Amino acid sequence: MTLGPDRGSIGAVVVTYHPDAGVGRRLEGIAAQVAGLVVVDNSADAAVAGALRSVTDRLGAHLVVNAENLGVAAALNAGVRWAVGQGYGWVLTLDQDSAPLPSLVDGLVTVFHASGRGDRLGAIGANYVNAPTSTPTHRPSWFRGCTWRECTTVITAGTLLSLRAFATVGPFRDAFFIDSVDHDYCLRLRALGFRVIVTRDALLVHSVGDYERVRVLGMEIAHSIHSPTRRYYITRNRLVLIGEYALKEPRWALGQTRRLIQDTLLMVLFERERLRKIVAMGLGVWHFLRRRLGRLDAGGLRLIGA
């Protein structure tokens, strides 16, 4: 039987890419709650690396500086390898803009014990306050009186992963580079019989990309804003997972299809650089059909004007 997580058995992994000035404060909040912290930087910028080293040295954390942007998946895998080498049984994954509440780790640990899932629990996601709207992503009523609920996927930010499950499921999918890396991992967990749950209590403040608010017929609509490059990865990787899990996870695949259509319509109606983004999404569809994954090459970047 797998021992449950506690502060002494958890290592945290934070992936950075040209972080803002507040990253040091957020890293401090994370380091205070775990046994060890590793920062994996994809910026490929000496000034950024120097600033991060100053922070990690002060916190007694480990820093991995990549010579180029290897993507989110590769960076997470590097962080997990470090955590395994340190002997931790669990790893907490976070984004550079994740602002943890002081109750983050204790809340995740409490939910592990409340769930009764034991050996089969592969990931515990933290409900979070969506920074642009100041509201929890999952409403309390969705949990039906429980402190947790089983779900299909959770995001990278604020998720506690069992390294025992990781050894069985395998690493994050490098070929995705960025976007849907977390969804892919959770779907593979479930395919091998592991469970994914999320906490009722919001345990961190997080923003999934930039948001903009518009008013339509007197109603305020908040929609995400992404660069053409991100639109490419979002489109390609979502389509890959929808195709792979349409039969295994039909409800999830249908929801992702609906969300992709909705996001596309909002982008066409309200965002700037529409033509570049449409071209980027079209390229994502083409590469999905051709099963062409990995990092977008120089030719593709030129095509979408990135």
SERO-4910 file (N, C-alpha, C, O; in steps of 0.05 Angstrom, whole numbers):
BEGIN
 pado doro    nc1    nc2    nc3   cac1   cac2   cac3    cc1    cc2    cc3    oc1    oc2    oc3
  Met    A     17    -24      0      0      0      0     18     25      0     37     27     16
  Thr    A     11     44    -17     27     68    -20     22     87      4     -1     92     11
  Leu    A     43     97     15     40    117     36     29    142     25     36    151      3
  Gly    A     12    155     41      0    180     32     20    203     32     41    201     46
  Pro    A     14    224     18     33    247     17     33    263     43     12    264     57
  Asp    A     55    275     49     57    295     70     78    315     62     91    311     41
  Arg    A     82    336     77    101    357     68    129    346     65    145    356     48
  Gly    A    136    325     80    163    314     78    168    296     54    191    289     48
  Ser    A    146    288     40    149    270     17    143    283     -9    141    269    -30
  Ile    A    140    309     -9    131    323    -34    153    342    -44    163    358    -29
  Gly    A    160    339    -69    177    358    -83    160    374   -102    142    363   -115
  Ala    A    166    400   -105    151    417   -123    167    423   -148    191    428   -147
  Val    A    154    424   -171    166    431   -197    152    455   -208    128    455   -212
  Val    A    167    476   -214    156    500   -226    171    505   -253    195    507   -253
  Val    A    156    507   -274    167    512   -301    165    542   -306    143    554   -303
  Thr    A    187    555   -315    187    583   -320    195    589   -349    209    574   -362
  Tyr    A    184    611   -359    191    621   -386    187    652   -385    164    661   -387
  His    A    209    666   -383    208    695   -381    188    704   -360    169    719   -366
  Pro    A    191    696   -335    172    702   -314    172    732   -307    191    746   -312
  Asp    A    150    741   -294    149    769   -286    163    773   -259    174    754   -248
  Ala    A    163    798   -250    179    805   -226    168    792   -201    182    790   -181
  Gly    A    143    783   -201    130    771   -178    136    742   -173    126    730   -154
  Val    A    152    730   -191    156    701   -189    171    693   -164    165    672   -153
  Gly    A    189    710   -154    203    704   -130    185    701   -106    189    683    -90
  Arg    A    165    718   -104    146    717    -81    130    691    -83    125    678    -63
  Arg    A    122    684   -107    106    660   -111    122    634   -105    113    616    -92
  Leu    A    147    635   -113    165    612   -107    169    609    -77    171    587    -67
  Glu    A    172    631    -64    175    631    -35    151    618    -21    154    602     -2
  Gly    A    127    624    -31    103    613    -20    101    583    -25     89    568     -8
  Ile    A    112    573    -47    112    545    -53    133    530    -36    127    510    -24
  Ala    A    157    542    -35    179    529    -20    173    524      9    182    505     21
  Ala    A    157    542     21    150    540     49    132    516     55    129    509     78
  Gln    A    121    504     34    101    482     39    110    454     31     96    435     36
  Val    A    134    452     19    143    426     10    172    420     19    185    438     30
  Ala    A    180    395     16    207    387     25    229    397      6    251    402     15
  Gly    A    222    401    -19    242    410    -38    229    423    -62    206    417    -69
  Leu    A    244    441    -75    233    455    -98    253    456   -121    277    461   -116
  Val    A    245    451   -145    262    454   -168    247    472   -188    224    470   -193
  Val    A    262    491   -199    253    509   -220    266    501   -246    291    500   -247
  Val    A    251    496   -266    262    489   -293    255    512   -312    232    517   -318
  Asp    A    276    526   -321    273    550   -337    277    545   -366    298    534   -375
  Asn    A    258    553   -382    258    550   -412    265    576   -426    263    577   -450
  Ser    A    272    597   -411    275    623   -423    298    626   -442    297    641   -461
  Ala    A    319    610   -437    344    612   -453    354    641   -454    361    652   -475
  Asp    A    354    654   -430    362    682   -427    379    684   -402    370    677   -380
  Ala    A    403    693   -406    422    694   -383    413    712   -361    417    706   -337
  Ala    A    400    734   -367    390    753   -347    368    739   -330    367    742   -306
  Val    A    350    725   -344    328    711   -329    340    690   -311    332    686   -288
  Ala    A    360    675   -322    372    653   -307    386    664   -282    385    653   -260
  Gly    A    399    688   -285    413    700   -262    393    708   -241    398    704   -217
  Ala    A    371    720   -249    351    729   -229    339    705   -215    334    705   -191
  Leu    A    333    683   -230    322    659   -218    342    646   -199    334    636   -178
  Arg    A    367    646   -206    387    634   -189    389    649   -162    393    636   -142
  Ser    A    386    675   -163    387    690   -139    364    681   -120    368    679    -96
  Val    A    341    677   -132    317    669   -116    321    640   -106    316    635    -82
  Thr    A    328    622   -123    331    594   -115    353    590    -95    350    573    -77
  Asp    A    375    604    -97    396    602    -77    386    611    -50    393    599    -30
  Arg    A    371    633    -50    360    643    -24    341    623    -12    340    621     13
  Leu    A    326    609    -28    306    590    -18    317    562    -14    303    544     -3
  Gly    A    342    557    -22    353    530    -20    340    511    -40    339    487    -36
  Ala    A    331    523    -63    318    507    -84    338    500   -106    360    511   -107
  His    A    331    482   -123    348    473   -145    338    487   -170    314    491   -174
  Leu    A    357    495   -188    350    508   -213    362    492   -236    385    485   -237
  Val    A    345    487   -256    353    475   -281    349    495   -303    327    505   -307
  Val    A    371    502   -317    369    523   -338    373    509   -365    394    498   -371
  Asn    A    352    509   -381    354    496   -408    366    516   -428    361    540   -427
  Ala    A    383    506   -446    396    523   -465    377    533   -487    384    553   -501
  Glu    A    354    521   -489    333    530   -507    306    523   -496    304    508   -476
  Asn    A    285    534   -508    258    528   -498    251    499   -507    246    494   -530
  Leu    A    251    481   -488    245    453   -494    216    446   -492    208    424   -497
  Gly    A    200    466   -483    171    461   -480    164    453   -452    181    446   -435
  Val    A    138    455   -446    128    449   -419    132    420   -411    141    414   -389
  Ala    A    126    402   -430    128    373   -423    156    365   -416    160    351   -396
  Ala    A    176    373   -432    203    365   -426    213    377   -400    228    365   -385
  Ala    A    204    402   -395    212    415   -370    200    401   -345    213    397   -325
  Leu    A    175    393   -347    162    378   -326    176    351   -321    180    343   -299
  Asn    A    183    338   -343    197    312   -341    224    316   -327    232    299   -311
  Ala    A    238    338   -333    264    343   -320    260    347   -290    275    338   -273
  Gly    A    238    362   -283    232    366   -255    225    341   -240    233    337   -217
  Val    A    210    324   -253    202    298   -241    226    281   -237    229    268   -216
  Arg    A    244    280   -256    269    264   -253    285    274   -228    296    258   -213
  Trp    A    286    300   -224    299    311   -201    285    301   -175    298    293   -156
  Ala    A    259    303   -175    243    294   -151    247    265   -145    250    257   -122
  Val    A    248    248   -166    253    220   -162    281    215   -150    285    199   -132
  Gly    A    300    230   -161    328    228   -151    331    236   -122    349    227   -108
  Gln    A    313    254   -113    313    263    -85    299    244    -66    299    247    -42
  Gly    A    285    224    -78    271    204    -61    243    212    -54    232    199    -36
  Tyr    A    232    232    -66    204    240    -59    184    220    -71    190    207    -92
  Gly    A    162    217    -58    141    199    -68    119    214    -84    103    202    -98
  Trp    A    119    241    -81     99    257    -94    112    282   -106    132    292    -95
  Val    A    100    293   -127    110    318   -138     86    337   -143     65    329   -153
  Leu    A     90    362   -135     70    383   -139     79    399   -163    101    411   -163
  Thr    A     62    400   -184     69    415   -208     55    442   -208     31    445   -201
  Leu    A     69    463   -217     58    490   -217     69    506   -241     90    500   -251
  Asp    A     53    525   -249     62    544   -269     76    568   -255     73    571   -231
  Gln    A     90    584   -271    104    606   -259     86    628   -248     94    643   -231
  Asp    A     61    629   -258     42    649   -247     23    638   -227      4    652   -219
  Ser    A     28    614   -218     10    602   -197     17    615   -170     39    615   -161
  Ala    A     -4    626   -158     -1    639   -132    -13    621   -110    -38    622   -107
  Pro    A      3    604    -97     -9    585    -78    -19    598    -52     -7    617    -42
  Leu    A    -42    589    -42    -50    597    -16    -35    581      5    -25    559     -2
  Pro    A    -32    591     29    -17    576     50    -28    548     55    -14    531     66
  Ser    A    -53    544     48    -67    518     53    -64    499     29    -76    477     30
  Leu    A    -49    505      9    -48    489    -15    -40    460     -9    -56    441    -14
  Val    A    -16    455      1     -6    428      5    -23    413     26    -31    390     21
  Asp    A    -28    426     48    -44    413     69    -72    405     59    -83    385     66
  Gly    A    -83    423     42   -109    417     30   -109    393     12   -127    377     12
  Leu    A    -88    391     -4    -85    368    -22    -82    342     -6    -93    322    -13
  Val    A    -65    344     15    -60    320     32    -86    311     45    -92    287     46
  Thr    A   -101    330     55   -127    324     69   -146    310     50   -159    290     57
  Val    A   -147    319     25   -165    307      6   -156    279     -2   -172    262     -7
  Phe    A   -130    275     -3   -120    248     -8   -132    228     12   -142    207      4
  His    A   -130    235     37   -140    217     58   -171    215     57   -182    193     63
  Ala    A   -184    236     51   -213    236     50   -224    219     26   -246    208     28
  Ser    A   -208    217      5   -218    204    -19   -219    174    -16   -236    161    -28
  Gly    A   -202    162      0   -201    134      4   -192    118    -21   -198     95    -24
  Arg    A   -179    132    -40   -171    120    -65   -144    106    -63   -138     88    -79
  Gly    A   -128    113    -44   -103     99    -38    -85     95    -62    -77    115    -76
  Asp    A    -77     70    -67    -58     63    -88    -67     72   -116    -50     76   -134
  Arg    A    -93     75   -120   -103     80   -147   -106    110   -153   -115    118   -174
  Leu    A    -98    127   -134   -100    156   -138    -75    166   -152    -53    165   -140
  Gly    A    -78    175   -177    -55    184   -192    -50    214   -191    -27    223   -193
  Ala    A    -71    230   -189    -68    259   -189    -90    272   -172   -114    264   -174
  Ile    A    -82    292   -156   -101    308   -141    -98    337   -151    -78    350   -145
  Gly    A   -118    347   -164   -117    374   -174   -129    394   -154   -148    386   -139
  Ala    A   -119    418   -153   -129    438   -135   -150    456   -150   -144    466   -171
  Asn    A   -173    458   -139   -192    479   -148   -178    505   -145   -163    509   -126
  Tyr    A   -182    524   -162   -168    550   -161   -186    573   -167   -206    571   -181
  Val    A   -178    596   -156   -192    621   -163   -181    631   -189   -157    635   -193
  Asn    A   -199    635   -208   -191    645   -234   -186    675   -232   -205    690   -227
  Ala    A   -161    683   -235   -153    711   -230   -170    731   -244   -178    751   -232
  Pro    A   -176    728   -270   -192    748   -284   -220    752   -274   -231    774   -276
  Thr    A   -232    730   -263   -260    732   -254   -263    733   -224   -284    739   -213
  Ser    A   -241    726   -209   -241    725   -180   -261    705   -169   -271    708   -146
  Thr    A   -267    684   -184   -286    664   -175   -272    636   -179   -256    632   -196
  Pro    A   -280    616   -162   -269    589   -165   -277    577   -191   -299    582   -201
  Thr    A   -259    562   -203   -265    549   -228   -288    529   -225   -306    527   -242
  His    A   -288    514   -203   -310    495   -197   -326    505   -174   -315    511   -153
  Arg    A   -352    508   -178   -369    518   -157   -373    497   -136   -373    473   -141
  Pro    A   -377    506   -110   -380    486    -89   -403    467    -94   -401    444    -86
  Ser    A   -425    476   -106   -448    458   -111   -441    435   -129   -454    414   -127
  Trp    A   -421    437   -146   -413    416   -164   -403    391   -148   -403    369   -159
  Phe    A   -394    396   -124   -382    374   -108   -402    358    -92   -395    338    -79
  Arg    A   -427    367    -92   -449    352    -80   -444    345    -50   -449    323    -41
  Gly    A   -433    365    -36   -429    362     -7   -403    348      0   -397    346     24
  Cys    A   -387    339    -19   -361    326    -13   -339    347    -15   -342    369    -25
  Thr    A   -315    339     -4   -292    357     -5   -275    352    -31   -255    366    -35
  Trp    A   -284    334    -47   -269    328    -72   -289    315    -91   -311    307    -84
  Arg    A   -281    314   -117   -297    300   -137   -279    288   -158   -259    300   -166
  Glu    A   -286    264   -167   -270    252   -188   -276    267   -214   -298    275   -219
  Cys    A   -255    270   -231   -258    284   -257   -241    270   -277   -226    252   -271
  Thr    A   -243    280   -302   -227    267   -323   -199    278   -325   -180    263   -326
  Thr    A   -196    304   -324   -170    317   -325   -168    341   -306   -189    352   -299
  Val    A   -144    347   -298   -139    372   -283   -115    386   -296   -100    374   -312
  Ile    A   -112    412   -290    -90    427   -302    -64    423   -286    -64    413   -264
  Thr    A    -42    431   -299    -16    428   -286    -14    443   -259     -4    433   -240
  Ala    A    -25    468   -259    -21    485   -236    -35    474   -211    -60    470   -211
  Gly    A    -20    469   -190    -31    460   -165    -39    431   -164    -56    423   -149
  Thr    A    -27    414   -181    -34    386   -181    -12    369   -168     11    372   -173
  Leu    A    -21    351   -150     -3    333   -136     -4    306   -150    -25    293   -152
  Leu    A     20    297   -159     22    272   -174     36    251   -158     56    256   -144
  Ser    A     25    227   -159     38    203   -147     61    195   -165     57    190   -189
  Leu    A     85    193   -155    108    185   -171    107    155   -176    120    145   -194
  Arg    A     93    140   -159     89    112   -164     73    109   -189     79     92   -206
  Ala    A     51    124   -192     35    123   -216     51    133   -240     48    122   -262
  Phe    A     67    154   -236     83    165   -258    102    143   -269    106    142   -294
  Ala    A    113    127   -252    131    105   -261    116     85   -279    128     73   -296
  Thr    A     90     83   -275     74     64   -291     64     77   -316     65     65   -338
  Val    A     55    102   -314     42    115   -337     63    126   -357     58    126   -381
  Gly    A     86    134   -347    107    145   -364    107    175   -364     89    188   -351
  Pro    A    126    188   -377    131    217   -375    110    233   -390     93    222   -405
  Phe    A    110    259   -385     93    277   -400    101    276   -430    124    269   -436
  Arg    A     82    282   -446     85    277   -475    101    300   -488     90    321   -495
  Asp    A    127    295   -493    145    315   -504    135    325   -531    138    349   -537
  Ala    A    123    308   -547    114    315   -574     93    337   -574     89    350   -595
  Phe    A     79    341   -552     60    363   -550     72    390   -547     61    410   -554
  Phe    A     97    391   -536    112    415   -531     98    432   -510    107    433   -487
  Ile    A     76    446   -517     60    460   -497     30    455   -504     24    445   -526
  Asp    A     13    460   -485    -16    458   -487    -25    429   -488    -15    412   -503
  Ser    A    -45    423   -471    -57    397   -467    -38    375   -457    -45    352   -456
  Val    A    -14    384   -448      4    365   -436     -8    352   -411     -6    328   -406
  Asp    A    -21    369   -395    -34    359   -370    -58    341   -376    -62    321   -363
  His    A    -74    349   -396    -97    332   -403    -88    305   -413   -100    284   -405
  Asp    A    -68    304   -430    -58    279   -440    -49    261   -417    -55    237   -417
  Tyr    A    -34    272   -398    -24    256   -376    -47    244   -359    -47    221   -352
  Cys    A    -67    261   -353    -90    251   -338   -106    229   -352   -115    210   -340
  Leu    A   -109    233   -378   -123    213   -394   -108    186   -394   -121    165   -393
  Arg    A    -82    187   -395    -66    162   -394    -68    150   -366    -68    125   -363
  Leu    A    -69    167   -345    -73    156   -318    -98    139   -317    -99    117   -308
  Arg    A   -120    151   -327   -146    138   -325   -147    113   -343   -159     93   -335
  Ala    A   -133    114   -365   -133     90   -383   -120     66   -370   -125     43   -376
  Leu    A   -102     72   -350    -88     50   -336   -100     44   -309    -88     30   -292
  Gly    A   -124     56   -304   -138     49   -279   -133     67   -256   -143     62   -234
  Phe    A   -117     88   -259   -113    107   -237   -135    128   -237   -149    133   -257
  Arg    A   -139    140   -214   -161    160   -211   -149    188   -210   -127    193   -202
  Val    A   -166    207   -220   -159    236   -219   -182    250   -204   -205    246   -211
  Ile    A   -174    266   -184   -195    280   -169   -187    309   -166   -164    317   -172
  Val    A   -206    326   -158   -201    354   -154   -213    363   -128   -234    353   -120
  Thr    A   -200    382   -114   -210    391    -88   -233    411    -91   -235    426   -111
  Arg    A   -251    410    -72   -272    430    -71   -262    458    -64   -269    477    -77
  Asp    A   -244    459    -44   -234    485    -36   -214    496    -56   -197    481    -67
  Ala    A   -216    521    -62   -197    535    -80   -171    539    -64   -171    551    -43
  Leu    A   -149    528    -74   -124    528    -59   -102    545    -72    -80    547    -61
  Leu    A   -107    557    -94    -88    576   -106   -103    595   -125   -126    591   -132
  Val    A    -89    616   -132   -100    636   -151    -84    632   -177    -60    631   -177
  His    A    -99    629   -199    -86    622   -224   -101    635   -247   -126    639   -246
  Ser    A    -87    640   -269   -100    650   -293    -91    633   -317    -67    630   -322
  Val    A   -110    622   -331   -104    606   -354   -103    625   -378   -122    628   -393
  Gly    A    -79    636   -382    -76    655   -404    -87    683   -398    -97    687   -376
  Asp    A    -85    701   -417    -96    728   -414   -126    728   -422   -135    712   -439
  Tyr    A   -140    746   -409   -169    748   -414   -176    777   -422   -162    796   -415
  Glu    A   -198    778   -436   -210    804   -443   -240    803   -439   -252    782   -444
  Arg    A   -251    825   -431   -280    826   -426   -294    843   -447   -284    865   -454
  Val    A   -316    834   -459   -331    849   -478   -361    847   -470   -369    829   -457
  Arg    A   -376    867   -479   -404    868   -473   -419    863   -499   -415    876   -519
  Val    A   -437    843   -499   -454    836   -522   -483    834   -513   -489    818   -496
  Leu    A   -499    851   -524   -528    852   -517   -532    855   -487   -550    843   -475
  Gly    A   -515    872   -475   -518    877   -447   -505    857   -429   -504    860   -404
  Met    A   -494    835   -440   -481    814   -424   -451    817   -427   -441    822   -449
  Glu    A   -437    813   -404   -408    813   -405   -397    785   -410   -405    766   -396
  Ile    A   -379    783   -430   -367    758   -437   -337    760   -433   -324    778   -444
  Ala    A   -326    741   -417   -297    740   -414   -286    718   -432   -296    695   -431
  His    A   -266    725   -448   -255    705   -466   -225    706   -465   -213    728   -460
  Ser    A   -212    683   -469   -183    682   -468   -171    693   -493   -183    694   -515
  Ile    A   -146    703   -491   -131    714   -513   -105    699   -516    -90    696   -496
  His    A   -100    688   -539    -75    673   -544    -62    683   -569    -75    693   -588
  Ser    A    -36    680   -570    -20    688   -593    -26    668   -616    -36    646   -611
  Pro    A    -19    674   -641    -22    655   -662     -7    629   -657    -17    607   -663
  Thr    A     17    630   -645     32    606   -639     17    588   -620     15    564   -623
  Arg    A      6    600   -599    -10    584   -579    -35    573   -592    -43    550   -586
  Arg    A    -47    588   -610    -71    578   -624    -64    553   -640    -80    534   -642
  Tyr    A    -40    553   -652    -31    529   -667    -30    505   -648    -42    484   -654
  Tyr    A    -16    507   -626    -12    484   -608    -39    476   -595    -44    452   -593
  Ile    A    -55    495   -587    -81    488   -575    -97    472   -595   -109    452   -587
  Thr    A    -99    481   -619   -116    468   -640   -105    440   -646   -120    420   -645
  Arg    A    -79    438   -652    -67    412   -659    -70    392   -636    -79    370   -641
  Asn    A    -62    400   -613    -60    381   -591    -88    372   -581    -92    349   -574
  Arg    A   -107    391   -581   -134    383   -573   -146    363   -593   -158    344   -585
  Leu    A   -141    368   -619   -152    350   -639   -140    322   -636   -153    302   -639
  Val    A   -114    321   -630   -101    295   -626   -115    280   -603   -121    256   -606
  Leu    A   -119    294   -581   -131    280   -558   -160    273   -562   -169    252   -554
  Ile    A   -175    290   -576   -203    284   -583   -204    259   -600   -221    242   -595
  Gly    A   -186    257   -619   -185    233   -636   -177    208   -621   -189    187   -626
  Glu    A   -159    211   -602   -149    187   -588   -169    178   -566   -169    154   -560
  Tyr    A   -185    196   -556   -202    188   -533   -232    191   -538   -248    191   -520
  Ala    A   -239    194   -564   -268    197   -571   -284    173   -562   -307    176   -554
  Leu    A   -272    149   -563   -287    125   -554   -282    119   -525   -300    109   -512
  Lys    A   -258    124   -514   -252    117   -487   -264    137   -467   -273    130   -446
  Glu    A   -264    163   -475   -274    184   -457   -293    202   -474   -286    225   -478
  Pro    A   -315    192   -483   -332    206   -502   -343    233   -491   -345    253   -506
  Arg    A   -350    233   -465   -361    258   -454   -339    280   -454   -345    303   -460
  Trp    A   -315    273   -446   -293    292   -445   -287    301   -474   -284    325   -478
  Ala    A   -286    283   -493   -279    290   -520   -301    309   -532   -294    327   -547
  Leu    A   -326    304   -526   -347    321   -536   -345    349   -524   -348    369   -537
  Gly    A   -338    350   -497   -335    376   -484   -312    392   -496   -314    416   -500
  Gln    A   -290    378   -503   -267    391   -515   -273    401   -543   -264    422   -551
  Thr    A   -289    386   -558   -297    394   -584   -314    419   -583   -311    438   -598
  Arg    A   -333    419   -564   -350    443   -560   -334    467   -552   -339    489   -562
  Arg    A   -315    463   -535   -298    485   -526   -281    496   -548   -277    520   -550
  Leu    A   -270    479   -565   -253    487   -587   -270    504   -607   -260    524   -617
  Ile    A   -294    496   -612   -312    511   -630   -318    538   -617   -318    559   -631
  Gln    A   -325    538   -592   -332    563   -578   -309    582   -577   -312    606   -583
  Asp    A   -285    572   -571   -262    590   -570   -255    601   -597   -247    625   -599
  Thr    A   -259    585   -618   -254    595   -645   -274    617   -652   -265    638   -664
  Leu    A   -299    614   -646   -319    634   -652   -313    661   -637   -315    682   -649
  Leu    A   -306    659   -612   -299    682   -596   -274    696   -607   -273    721   -608
  Met    A   -255    680   -616   -231    692   -628   -237    707   -653   -228    729   -657
  Val    A   -254    695   -670   -261    708   -696   -277    734   -691   -274    753   -706
  Leu    A   -294    734   -671   -311    757   -666   -297    779   -651   -302    803   -657
  Phe    A   -278    773   -633   -269    794   -615   -239    799   -614   -230    820   -605
  Glu    A   -223    780   -623   -194    784   -620   -181    799   -643   -192    800   -665
  Arg    A   -158    809   -638   -142    822   -659   -125    801   -673   -123    778   -663
  Glu    A   -112    808   -694    -96    790   -710   -111    765   -719   -100    743   -718
  Arg    A   -136    768   -726   -153    745   -732   -141    728   -755   -141    704   -754
  Leu    A   -132    741   -776   -122    726   -800    -99    709   -792    -98    685   -800
  Arg    A    -79    720   -777    -56    704   -769    -65    680   -752    -54    658   -754
  Lys    A    -84    685   -735    -93    663   -717   -109    642   -732   -107    618   -726
  Ile    A   -124    650   -752   -138    631   -768   -119    614   -784   -122    590   -786
  Val    A    -98    627   -795    -77    612   -809    -63    592   -790    -58    569   -797
  Ala    A    -57    601   -766    -44    584   -746    -61    560   -739    -52    537   -737
  Met    A    -87    565   -736   -105    543   -729   -108    523   -753   -109    499   -749
  Gly    A   -109    535   -777   -110    518   -800    -85    500   -802    -87    477   -810
  Leu    A    -62    511   -796    -37    496   -796    -38    474   -775    -29    452   -779
  Gly    A    -50    481   -752    -53    461   -731    -71    438   -740    -65    414   -734
  Val    A    -92    444   -754   -110    423   -765    -94    405   -785    -96    381   -784
  Trp    A    -79    418   -802    -64    404   -823    -43    385   -810    -40    362   -818
  His    A    -29    395   -790     -9    379   -776    -22    356   -761    -11    335   -758
  Phe    A    -46    361   -750    -61    340   -737    -67    317   -757    -63    294   -751
  Leu    A    -77    325   -780    -84    305   -800    -59    290   -810    -61    266   -817
  Arg    A    -36    304   -811    -11    291   -819      4    277   -797     24    265   -801
  Arg    A     -8    279   -772      5    268   -748     33    280   -744     51    266   -737
  Arg    A     35    305   -749     61    319   -746     60    334   -719     46    354   -716
  Leu    A     76    324   -700     76    336   -674    104    348   -669    119    352   -687
  Gly    A    110    354   -644    135    367   -637    133    397   -638    112    409   -642
  Arg    A    156    410   -636    158    439   -636    154    449   -665    164    438   -684
  Leu    A    139    471   -667    134    483   -693    160    494   -704    175    509   -691
  Asp    A    167    486   -729    192    493   -740    193    521   -751    173    535   -751
  Ala    A    216    529   -762    220    557   -771    200    563   -794    190    585   -796
  Gly    A    196    544   -812    178    548   -834    149    553   -825    136    571   -835
  Gly    A    141    538   -805    114    542   -794    111    569   -780     91    582   -783
  Leu    A    132    576   -765    132    602   -752    130    625   -772    116    645   -767
  Arg    A    144    623   -794    143    644   -815    115    645   -827    105    667   -832
  Leu    A    103    622   -831     77    621   -843     56    636   -827     39    650   -838
  Ile    A     58    634   -800     38    647   -783     48    674   -774     35    688   -758
  Gly    A     71    683   -783     81    709   -777     92    712   -749     91    734   -738
  Ala    A    101    690   -737    111    691   -710    141    696   -709    153    698   -688
***
